């Protein structure tokens, strides 16, 4: 069985005040909101354009400059200066401080500490014997004497306390209880009755003069006015939302219209001029002027390189002729017979390279 779909809540009936307020408020709000929304959309488009073309590249450039000026120098300083210096100082501290202190602790302080501990144990044993054999009996004797003195003083104190307690009871406590019971209690009851009467009178005066008028003002003035203001405020808020959405659509339509107008007035003519005029002219200039000029330049370059090569060859030949004319022909080196084994001949079917089968 399919679950039943929840029905939408029925809309509460609206009064004539809501219907009378809604349409004028929406018209006024729409007239006021449309320019604001169009200015807002224009600012958003301008901000996106500036963010994409100016602020983001500028931020990346500033970030790179910040890295180059602050981060990379500090990283290089840390990696190539402070870390090696810290390691060197750590090694020096270990060699100059830790190792000597460890040696002094192991070979000086530890034996001295053991000796002091042995002396302390001896002194402690002597003090323990003195406490157990001398001070303890003396303390026990003193405590016995003090107990006797304390017992006498306690008996004397109990007697004095009994006398003082009896005097305080019959001189202060009993009269004070009589005064509280037969004097202060009736006076307090009468004062409390008077205070209650005054409080009740003040309560009714305050209720009649302030509470009931304030309650009537709240119930019959503030609540209806608040409901009317709440209806007006809710309608203004709904009208603002509705007007903002409508203004967004109007702004979008105006933006599309302006974009289309800009496209047909500027972009399409420029594109047509580029495609129909500049491109053919550029092709003509390329085929009729630039390519022949480039070919002529390449031909001139090849001719120039050939002329320079011929000039270099002529200069080299002239220098060689001048040297032969001044210094004569250079001596030819005599061929020296070198006693080197000839290369192995090619092996064929009728020959052999071994000494036994060699012809």
C-alpha positions in Angstrom: 0.0 0.0 0.0 1.5 3.3 -1.1 2.0 5.9 1.6 -0.4 8.8 1.4 1.2 12.0 0.2 1.0 14.9 2.7 -1.4 17.5 1.4 -0.3 21.1 1.5 -1.5 23.2 4.4 -4.5 25.2 3.4 -3.8 28.9 3.1 -5.4 31.0 5.8 -7.9 33.5 4.5 -6.6 37.0 4.2 -8.5 40.1 5.2 -9.3 43.2 3.3 -6.4 45.0 5.0 -3.9 42.6 3.5 -5.4 42.9 0.0 -5.5 46.7 0.3 -1.9 46.9 1.4 -0.3 44.3 -0.8 -0.7 45.8 -4.3 0.3 49.4 -3.6 3.2 48.2 -1.5 4.4 45.9 -4.3 4.1 48.6 -6.9 6.1 51.1 -4.8 8.7 48.6 -3.8 9.2 47.4 -7.4 9.7 51.0 -8.6 12.3 51.6 -5.8 14.0 48.2 -6.1 14.5 47.9 -9.9 17.2 50.7 -10.1 18.9 49.3 -7.0 19.0 45.8 -8.5 20.3 47.0 -11.9 23.0 49.0 -10.1 23.8 45.9 -8.0 24.0 43.6 -11.1 26.2 46.2 -12.8 28.5 46.3 -9.8 28.6 42.5 -9.7 29.6 42.3 -13.3 32.2 45.0 -12.9 33.6 43.3 -9.8 33.8 40.0 -11.6 35.6 41.6 -14.6 38.0 43.4 -12.4 38.6 40.3 -10.3 39.3 38.2 -13.3 41.5 40.7 -15.2 43.1 42.9 -12.5 42.8 41.7 -8.9 43.5 38.0 -9.3 46.7 38.5 -11.5 47.8 41.3 -9.3 47.3 39.1 -6.2 49.3 36.3 -7.8 52.0 38.8 -8.7 52.1 40.2 -5.2 52.1 36.6 -3.8 55.0 35.7 -6.0 56.8 39.0 -5.0 56.1 38.2 -1.3 57.5 34.8 -1.7 60.6 36.1 -3.5 61.2 38.9 -1.0 60.2 37.2 2.3 59.6 33.5 2.1 62.5 32.2 -0.1 65.2 34.4 1.7 64.1 33.1 5.1 63.9 29.6 3.8 67.4 29.9 2.3 68.6 31.6 5.6 67.1 28.8 7.6 68.3 25.9 5.4 71.8 27.1 4.5 72.8 29.3 7.5 70.8 28.7 10.7 70.6 24.9 10.4 74.3 24.4 9.8 75.2 27.0 12.5 72.8 25.3 14.9 74.3 21.9 14.2 77.8 23.3 14.7 76.8 25.0 17.9 75.1 21.8 19.0 78.3 19.8 18.3 80.4 22.4 20.2 78.0 22.4 23.1 78.1 18.6 23.2 81.9 18.6 23.0 82.6 21.5 25.4 79.7 21.2 27.9 77.9 17.8 27.8 80.9 15.5 27.6 82.9 17.4 30.4 79.8 17.5 32.6 79.1 13.8 32.0 82.7 13.0 32.9 82.6 15.2 36.0 79.3 13.6 37.1 80.6 10.0 36.5 84.1 10.3 37.9 83.8 13.2 40.5 80.3 13.8 41.7 79.2 10.2 41.9 82.1 9.1 44.2 81.6 12.2 46.3 77.9 11.5 46.5 78.5 7.9 47.6 80.9 9.1 50.3 78.4 11.7 51.5 75.6 9.1 51.5 77.8 6.7 53.6 78.6 9.5 56.1 74.9 10.4 56.2 73.9 6.8 56.9 76.4 6.7 59.8 75.0 10.0 61.2 71.5 8.7 60.8 72.3 5.5 62.7 73.8 7.6 65.6 70.8 9.9 65.7 68.4 6.9 65.7 70.2 5.3 68.6 70.1 8.7 70.5 66.4 9.0 69.9 65.6 5.5 70.9 67.9 5.2 74.0 67.9 8.8 75.3 65.2 11.1 74.0 62.4 8.6 74.1 62.7 7.8 77.9 63.1 11.6 78.7 60.0 12.4 76.6 57.9 9.7 78.3 58.8 11.0 81.7 57.9 14.6 80.6 54.6 13.3 79.3 53.7 11.5 82.6 54.4 14.8 84.5 52.4 16.8 82.0 49.4 14.4 82.2 49.3 14.8 86.0 49.4 18.6 85.8 46.8 18.5 83.0 44.4 16.3 85.1 44.6 18.8 88.0 44.0 21.8 85.7 41.1 20.0 84.0 39.4 19.4 87.4 39.8 23.0 88.4 38.6 24.2 84.9 35.4 22.1 85.1 34.5 23.6 88.5 35.1 27.1 87.2 33.1 26.4 84.0 30.2 25.1 86.0 30.0 28.2 88.2 30.4 30.6 85.2 27.7 28.7 83.2 25.2 28.9 86.1 25.8 32.6 86.5 25.5 33.3 82.8 22.3 31.2 82.6 20.5 33.0 85.4 21.9 36.4 84.8 21.6 36.7 81.0 19.9 33.8 79.2 16.7 33.5 81.3 16.0 37.3 81.3 16.8 37.5 77.6 14.3 34.7 76.8 11.6 36.4 79.0 12.1 39.7 77.2 12.0 38.0 73.7 8.9 36.0 74.6 6.8 38.6 76.4 8.0 41.9 74.8 9.7 41.5 71.4 7.4 38.8 70.0 4.1 40.9 70.5 5.8 44.0 69.1 7.1 42.0 66.1 3.6 40.6 65.4 2.0 44.0 65.6 4.7 45.5 63.2 4.3 42.6 60.8 0.5 43.2 60.8 1.0 46.9 60.0 3.5 46.1 57.3 1.1 43.6 55.7 -1.7 46.2 55.7 0.5 48.8 54.1 1.8 46.3 51.5 -1.8 45.2 50.6 -2.8 48.9 50.2 0.2 49.6 48.1 -0.5 46.5 46.0 -4.1 47.5 45.2 -3.1 51.2 44.6 -0.4 50.0 42.2 -2.7 47.5 40.5 -5.5 50.1 40.0 -3.3 53.0 39.0 -0.7 51.3 36.8 -1.2 47.6 36.1 -4.8 47.7 34.9 -4.3 50.8 32.7 -1.1 49.3 31.2 -2.9 46.0 30.6 -5.8 47.7 28.9 -3.4 49.8 26.8 -1.5 46.7 25.8 -4.6 44.6 25.0 -6.7 47.3 23.2 -4.0 49.5 21.6 -0.6 47.9 21.3 -1.7 44.4 20.2 -4.0 45.7 17.3 -1.4 48.2 16.2 1.3 45.5 16.4 -0.8 43.2 14.3 -1.4 45.9 11.7 2.3 46.7 11.7 3.2 43.0 11.5 0.9 42.6 8.4 2.4 45.7 6.8 5.9 44.6 7.6 5.3 41.0 6.3 3.8 42.4 3.1 6.7 44.8 2.7 9.2 42.0 3.2 7.3 39.7 0.7 7.1 42.7 -1.7 10.8 43.2 -1.4 11.6 39.6 -2.1 9.1 39.5 -5.1 10.4 42.9 -6.4 14.0 41.7 -6.0 13.3 38.6 -8.1 11.3 40.6 -10.7 14.1 43.2 -10.8 16.6 40.5 -11.3 14.7 39.2 -14.3 14.3 42.8 -15.6 18.0 43.4 -15.0 18.9 40.1 -16.8 16.7 41.1 -19.8 18.2 44.6 -19.9 21.7 43.1 -19.6 21.0 40.7 -22.5 19.5 43.5 -24.5 22.6 45.7 -23.9 24.9 42.7 -24.6 23.1 42.0 -27.9 23.1 45.6 -28.8 26.8 45.9 -28.1 27.4 42.7 -30.1 25.5 43.9 -33.1 26.8 47.5 -32.9 30.5 46.7 -32.2 31.4 43.1 -32.1 29.7 41.9 -35.3 31.0 44.9 -37.4 34.5 44.3 -36.1 34.2 40.6 -36.8 32.8 41.2 -40.3 35.6 43.8 -41.0 38.2 41.3 -39.7 36.8 38.4 -41.6 35.7 40.1 -44.9 38.2 42.9 -45.2 41.3 42.5 -43.1 41.7 38.7 -43.7 41.6 38.9 -47.5 43.8 42.0 -47.5 46.2 40.2 -45.2 46.2 37.2 -47.5 46.9 39.4 -50.5 49.7 41.3 -48.6 51.1 37.9 -47.5 51.0 36.4 -51.0 51.9 39.5 -53.0 54.3 41.3 -50.7 55.6 39.3 -47.7 56.3 36.0 -49.4 58.2 37.6 -52.4 60.1 39.8 -50.0 60.9 36.8 -47.8 62.0 34.8 -50.8 64.1 37.7 -52.1 65.6 38.1 -48.7 66.4 34.4 -48.6 67.9 34.6 -52.1 70.0 37.7 -51.1 71.1 35.8 -48.0 72.1 32.7 -50.0 74.0 34.9 -52.5 75.7 36.8 -49.7 76.7 33.6 -48.0 78.1 32.2 -51.4 79.9 35.5 -52.0 81.4 35.5 -48.6 82.4 31.8 -49.0 84.1 32.6 -52.3 85.8 35.6 -50.8 87.1 33.5 -47.9 88.3 30.8 -50.4 90.0 33.5 -52.5 91.7 35.0 -49.5 92.9 31.6 -48.3 94.3 30.8 -51.8 96.0 34.2 -51.9 97.6 33.6 -48.5 98.9 30.2 -49.7 100.3 31.7 -52.9 102.0 34.5 -50.9 103.6 31.9 -48.5 104.9 29.8 -51.4 106.3 32.9 -53.1 108.1 34.1 -50.0 109.1 30.8 -48.3 109.0 28.4 -51.2 107.4 25.0 -51.5 107.2 23.1 -48.2 109.3 20.0 -47.9 107.5 16.7 -48.4 107.9 14.1 -45.7 109.9 11.1 -46.7 108.1 7.8 -46.5 109.4 5.6 -43.7 109.3 1.8 -44.1 107.5 0.5 -41.1 108.0 -3.1 -40.1 104.5 -3.9 -39.3 102.7 -7.1 -40.1 100.4 -6.9 -43.0 96.8 -7.5 -42.5 95.5 -10.9 -42.7 94.4 -11.9 -46.2 91.0 -12.9 -46.9 90.4 -16.6 -46.3 89.2 -18.6 -49.3 88.4 -22.3 -49.9 91.8 -23.1 -51.4 93.9 -21.5 -48.7 94.5 -21.9 -45.1 95.8 -19.8 -42.3 97.6 -22.5 -40.4 101.3 -23.3 -40.8 100.8 -27.0 -41.7 98.2 -26.6 -44.4 99.6 -23.3 -45.8 100.7 -23.5 -49.4 
